[in-house]
Amino acid sequence: MTKPLKSEGELFKKIMGKEWLNLHPDIQKRFSKNPELGHPLKYTGTLEELSCSFWGEILD
């Protein structure tokens, strides 16, 4: 039986596998905080760049 993941942070690490280590340390730190499912972390700041896929543009 598979043990359920405790958080979204753990899910990202599991999905990414070894690629997790290629992320910038700041990104690893952000997602290693492991918020509980359904209880997202909120950040404040300025977004310098934003891009999306074709479908993301259409859905906006």
N, C-alpha and C positions, 0 to 999 in steps of 0.2 A: 504494500500500500504506500502511495506517495504522500509525504508529509505536506500539508497545505502551506503555502507561502504566507508569511506574516505581514508582508508589506509590499508596496509597489517597488521600492528600492531593491528588494531581494529578487523580484520578478525581472527587473532590468538586468541584474547581474547574471541570472540564470539564462535568460534569452541570449545575451551577448557573449557569454562564455569568456574565452581568452581576449576577445576584442574589447571587453570592459577595460583592460589594462592600457589600451591605446587611447582612451579618452583623456582629455586634459584633467589634471588633478583637481581643479576647481569643479569640474562637472562631476567627477567621482564623489567629491565631498558633498556636493548638493544632493545627489541621489542616494548617498549612503545614510542619510538621516532617517530613512525608513518610516515614512508616515504610515499610519494605520490605513487599511483600505477604507475608502469613503471619507477620509479626513485629510485632504490635500494640504501641503505646505503652501504658504503664500509668501511671495517675495515682492519687494519694492525696488524700483530702480528705473533706469532708462534703457529702452530697447534701441540699439544702434542699427540693427539690420533685421529685416524680416522677409522671408521668402516662403513660397508655398508651391505645391504642385499645380498642374493644370486643373485637376479635380478640386483641389482646395480653393482655387480661385473661383470656380463655378459655384461651389457650395457657400461661399462667403456672401 
